[in-house]
Amino acid sequence: NKPPSGGLLACTTVLLAINLL
């Protein structure tokens, strides 16, 4: 089963948040 697109979006958001820090 492939992970939902929402999971990928969440990962991207986390990475973006880390970059902002």
N, C-alpha and C positions, 0 to 999 in steps of 0.2 A: 504493500500500500504506500503510495506516494504521500508525503506530508502536504497539508493544505497550504495554499498561497499565504494565508494569514501567518503561518509559522515563519515563512521566509521574511515576510514584512516585519515581524516582531524582531527577528535577528538583525535585520538591517537597522531598525530603530535603535536597538541596543548599541550596535557599533557606532551609529551616528552620535548617540548620547556620550559614549566614551570619547569620541573625537572632540565633542564640545567641552568636555572636562579637561 
